[in-house]
Amino acid sequence: MNHGVVLFHTTTSALRGEKALKKAGFPVKLIPTPRELSSDCGFVIEFQNASLEAIQAALTAAGLEFEIHPLP
């Protein structure tokens, strides 16, 4: 199980990603981009206790471009 954030290039993509992950059953939250991470979009999707591979698979299936950043 992991904790991290998913970065997107646009707010629209972040909203689509949130919808896709919630539909797939992940308990995710849209939050402002942390200062230590650079992003074209002002929001990231935060996830906890989820497989990085499963998050990646759901977002890829939704046709989204993204970057996953694991957090401690």
N, C-alpha and C positions, 0 to 999 in steps of 0.2 A: 504494500500500500504506500502511496506517495502523496505529497502535497506540492502544489506548484501553481503557476499561472500560465495562461495561454495568451500570447500577444497576436494582434491582428493589425492589418494596414489601415482599415477603415472602421468607423463606428458601426456601419451597416453589417460588416462581416462579424464584428463582435456580437451584435444582437442575433444574427443568424446562428452563430456558433453556440450562444447560450441556449437558444431554442432547440438546436439539434442535440445538445448534450442533455438537456432536461428531458427531451422526448426519449432519449436512450436510457434514462433512469439515473443519471448522475446528479448528485446534489451540488450544483455549482452556483456561484454568485458573481455577478458583474460588479467590478470595483474599479476605482480610479487606478491608472497605471502607477506602480511604485516608482519613486524617484530614481532608484538605482537601475531601472530598466528603461531602455529607449524604445519608443514606439511612435508610429505615425498617428495612432489612434489614442485617445485619452482614457480608454478603458481596457481592462483585461478580464479574463474569466479566471476566477480562483477555484481550485478544486482541492479536495482533501480526501484521503483514503480511497484513491482510485488508481487503477493501473494506467501508467503512461501509455502503454500500447493500446488499451481500450479507448482512452480519450482520443489518441491519434487516429484510430480506425474510424470512430464516429465522425470526427471533423473532416477526414478525408472523404468519407462516404457522402458528406454534405457538400463536397466540392469547394471547400474553403482553403485559403492559404493562411498559414499560421506558424508560430514558433512556440514550442513548449519550454518553459523554464522551471525546472524543479527547484523547490525551496527547502531549506533545512527545517 
